[in-house]
């Protein structure tokens, strides 16, 4: 099936620095990608919708200046956590839609996730 | 009311038994329904998706959708210890919008 790759899988950064997470669709073009955050034992919370060639759409309560999203091509979206703080430590997951798969619509696949620890 | 609701569990079943997971959703216009499996510390893995009322079978998994009652279920037959995970129900409300609303997940433990 379709594959979405995320990098890095784990990253530790110092408080106040920025860290970039990449999400790539490996064998299909994804006009739309999504970024989620998941705290331990909690469900996935959608942060933003990344649209190729246009600005991302952020969910309520998510700071767009803190979580910068760039979707420069049909196979790559990046999430940059700026001025990271320990409370930003979480599991960040991207997903991409593979249009046309399935009988009547699309199928959505997830990347492997990125564990961010801010110390 | 939450958009997507699941029993949090944990659901404990003996090896070889059937595990039954339920999910209800609030938006009657929802179009697509997904079941994901998530192991601890890992990303969700797609198990099945279903669009039409009725049953859809794939190996040991059967998804059932009832749009009139606004619920979707997942049956796991011949449960194996490797099925022990959290199962996430996700709903897509619009055909051309791939945004998913997730339930909180049901934790399943299969006892050997």
Interface residues (C-beta under 8 A of the other chain):
Chain A: X1 X6 X32 X34 X42 X43 X44 X46 X49 X91 X93 X95 X97 X102 X103 X104 X105 X106 X107 X108 X109 X110 X111 X112 X113 X115
Chain B: X31 X32 X34 X36 X41 X42 X43 X44 X45 X46 X49 X51 X52 X88 X90 X92 X95 X98 X99 X100 X102 X103 X104 X105
